[in-house]
């Protein structure tokens, strides 16, 4: 149901109409990291009540790699909106797990789907076009939490997500361009555990991205 709804939204962004001046499809990858976050576990039949700070690393280039795509509808030369998906990742550094856990990670995606608004300044520095953007949406991670008798391994919609970004794009020709950017995300995650409890954590990520865009 989630992916069917997303496909419908994506189709709306990619079907041109007379009102649209430009549709831009972008793919990107980069180096993504995450600062520590607080984790709380409550109400589970197997995992005791826990509250601790967890360090994270992104492992951007380990499979599945950190990557994303976006579709932007530029309604005017300077302002646009669109759908953005990012396959963020977090796991404990060097495989160091809290006592009792055999897995605690979101590496099959701390996935975010957001609707973003954008502002750009075309050809502000020669042919280069700076831009900024921000948006809100959902966090839909691949959850992997294993603790003795409790085994949670599934995709869930866990809460709200927000993103913000700033970058510069440079044209290759009339249709293709390349870009570099900083992109941050925030996710508020309330995970349903196999033992009936919940694990909550608000996680930030930071990424330096490079990408390619096709406009039509």
C-alpha positions as CSV (number, residue, x, y, z in Angstrom):
1,X,0.0,0.0,0.0
2,X,2.8,2.4,0.9
3,X,4.7,1.9,-2.3
4,X,1.6,2.0,-4.5
5,X,0.7,5.4,-3.0
6,X,4.3,6.6,-3.5
7,X,4.1,5.4,-7.2
8,X,1.0,7.5,-7.7
9,X,2.6,10.6,-6.2
10,X,5.7,10.0,-8.4
11,X,3.5,9.8,-11.5
12,X,1.8,13.1,-10.6
13,X,5.3,14.8,-10.5
14,X,6.5,13.3,-13.8
15,X,3.5,13.9,-16.1
16,X,4.1,17.3,-17.8
17,X,1.3,19.8,-18.3
18,X,1.0,23.2,-19.8
19,X,1.4,24.8,-16.3
20,X,4.9,23.2,-15.8
21,X,8.0,25.0,-17.0
22,X,10.4,22.1,-16.2
23,X,10.4,18.6,-14.6
24,X,13.8,17.5,-13.3
25,X,14.7,13.9,-12.3
26,X,17.8,13.6,-10.1
27,X,19.9,10.7,-8.8
28,X,22.5,11.1,-6.1
29,X,24.9,9.3,-3.7
30,X,27.5,10.5,-1.2
31,X,29.1,10.1,2.2
32,X,26.5,10.1,5.0
33,X,27.1,10.1,8.7
34,X,25.0,10.4,11.9
35,X,25.7,11.8,15.4
36,X,24.7,9.8,18.5
37,X,21.1,9.6,19.5
38,X,19.2,8.6,22.6
39,X,17.4,5.2,22.5
40,X,14.6,4.2,24.8
41,X,13.0,0.7,25.0
42,X,9.7,0.2,26.8
43,X,7.0,-2.4,27.3
44,X,8.7,-5.4,25.6
45,X,8.4,-9.0,26.9
46,X,12.0,-9.9,26.1
47,X,14.0,-6.6,26.2
48,X,14.2,-4.9,29.6
49,X,13.4,-1.2,30.1
50,X,16.4,0.6,28.6
51,X,17.6,4.1,28.1
52,X,21.0,4.8,26.6
53,X,22.9,6.9,24.1
54,X,23.9,5.1,20.9
55,X,26.8,6.1,18.6
56,X,26.2,5.6,14.8
57,X,28.1,5.3,11.6
58,X,26.7,5.5,8.1
59,X,28.8,3.0,6.2
60,X,27.8,4.8,3.0
61,X,29.7,2.6,0.6
62,X,28.8,-0.8,2.0
63,X,26.0,-2.6,0.3
64,X,23.2,-1.5,0.2
65,X,24.9,1.9,-0.5
66,X,23.6,5.3,0.7
67,X,21.8,6.9,-2.3
68,X,18.6,8.7,-3.2
69,X,16.5,10.2,-6.0
70,X,14.2,13.2,-6.4
71,X,11.7,14.5,-8.9
72,X,11.3,18.3,-9.0
73,X,8.5,20.3,-10.6
74,X,9.9,23.7,-11.3
75,X,6.7,25.8,-11.5
76,X,8.7,29.0,-12.2
77,X,12.3,29.5,-13.2
78,X,13.2,30.1,-9.5
79,X,10.7,28.0,-7.4
80,X,9.8,24.3,-7.4
81,X,8.5,21.4,-5.3
82,X,8.9,17.7,-5.5
83,X,9.3,14.2,-4.0
84,X,12.6,13.1,-2.5
85,X,13.6,9.6,-1.3
86,X,16.8,9.0,0.6
87,X,18.3,5.6,1.6
88,X,20.0,6.7,4.8
89,X,21.8,4.2,7.0
90,X,22.9,3.9,10.6
91,X,24.5,1.2,12.6
92,X,26.8,1.0,15.7
93,X,30.4,1.7,14.8
94,X,32.8,-1.2,14.3
95,X,30.0,-3.6,15.1
96,X,30.1,-2.6,18.8
97,X,26.6,-3.5,20.2
98,X,25.0,-2.6,23.5
99,X,25.0,-5.5,26.0
100,X,22.4,-8.2,25.1
101,X,21.9,-7.0,21.5
102,X,23.0,-9.1,18.5
103,X,21.7,-6.4,16.0
104,X,20.6,-2.8,16.3
105,X,20.6,-1.0,13.0
106,X,18.7,0.7,10.2
107,X,21.0,-0.3,7.3
108,X,18.5,-1.6,4.9
109,X,17.4,2.0,5.0
110,X,16.6,4.6,7.5
111,X,14.5,5.5,4.5
112,X,12.9,9.0,4.2
113,X,10.1,10.1,1.8
114,X,9.6,13.8,1.8
115,X,7.8,16.5,-0.2
116,X,10.2,19.4,-0.6
117,X,10.1,23.0,-1.7
118,X,13.1,24.6,-3.5
119,X,14.5,28.0,-4.4
120,X,17.2,28.4,-7.0
121,X,19.2,31.3,-8.4
122,X,19.8,30.4,-12.1
123,X,23.3,31.2,-13.5
124,X,24.1,33.2,-10.4
125,X,27.9,32.3,-10.7
126,X,28.6,32.0,-14.4
127,X,26.7,28.8,-15.5
128,X,26.4,27.5,-11.9
129,X,23.0,27.6,-10.2
130,X,22.9,27.6,-6.3
131,X,19.8,26.2,-4.7
132,X,18.3,25.4,-1.3
133,X,15.4,23.2,-0.2
134,X,13.5,21.8,2.7
135,X,10.7,19.4,3.3
136,X,8.6,17.1,5.5
137,X,7.4,13.5,5.1
138,X,7.7,10.0,6.7
139,X,10.4,7.8,8.1
140,X,10.0,4.2,6.7
141,X,13.1,2.3,7.8
142,X,14.2,-1.3,7.5
143,X,14.4,-2.2,11.2
144,X,16.8,-4.8,12.5
145,X,16.7,-5.2,16.3
146,X,17.7,-8.5,17.9
147,X,18.0,-9.1,21.6
148,X,18.0,-12.7,22.9
149,X,14.4,-13.8,22.5
150,X,13.2,-10.7,20.6
151,X,13.8,-10.5,16.9
152,X,12.4,-7.6,14.9
153,X,13.4,-7.5,11.2
154,X,10.9,-5.7,8.9
155,X,10.0,-2.4,7.2
156,X,7.9,0.0,9.3
157,X,6.5,3.5,9.1
158,X,8.0,4.8,12.3
159,X,7.2,8.6,12.4
160,X,7.8,11.9,10.7
161,X,10.9,12.9,8.7
162,X,12.3,16.3,7.7
163,X,15.1,17.2,5.3
164,X,17.1,20.3,4.4
165,X,19.7,20.9,1.7
166,X,21.8,23.4,-0.1
167,X,23.9,22.9,-3.2
168,X,25.1,24.0,-6.7
169,X,24.1,22.5,-10.0
170,X,26.1,22.9,-13.3
171,X,24.8,22.2,-16.8
172,X,26.4,19.6,-19.1
173,X,24.0,20.4,-21.9
174,X,20.4,21.5,-22.3
175,X,19.0,18.4,-20.7
176,X,21.7,17.0,-18.3
177,X,23.4,18.6,-15.3
178,X,25.6,17.6,-12.4
179,X,25.4,18.8,-8.8
180,X,27.0,18.8,-5.4
181,X,25.2,19.5,-2.1
182,X,24.9,19.2,1.6
183,X,21.8,17.3,2.8
184,X,20.6,16.7,6.3
185,X,17.7,14.7,7.6
186,X,15.8,14.2,10.9
187,X,13.7,11.2,11.7
188,X,11.5,10.6,14.7
189,X,11.3,6.8,15.0
190,X,8.8,4.8,17.2
191,X,9.6,1.1,16.3
192,X,7.2,-1.8,17.1
193,X,9.2,-4.6,18.6
194,X,8.6,-8.3,18.2
195,X,8.0,-8.7,21.9
196,X,5.2,-6.2,22.0
197,X,7.2,-3.2,23.2
198,X,8.6,-0.1,21.4
199,X,12.0,1.4,20.7
200,X,12.1,5.1,20.2
201,X,14.9,7.3,18.8
202,X,15.2,10.7,17.1
203,X,18.1,10.4,14.6
204,X,19.8,13.1,12.5
205,X,22.0,12.3,9.4
206,X,24.4,14.5,7.5
207,X,25.5,13.8,3.9
208,X,27.7,15.4,1.2
209,X,26.2,14.3,-2.1
210,X,27.1,14.3,-5.8
211,X,24.5,13.6,-8.5
212,X,23.2,13.9,-12.0
213,X,19.9,15.4,-13.2
214,X,17.8,15.1,-16.4
215,X,15.4,17.9,-17.2
216,X,12.4,17.8,-19.7
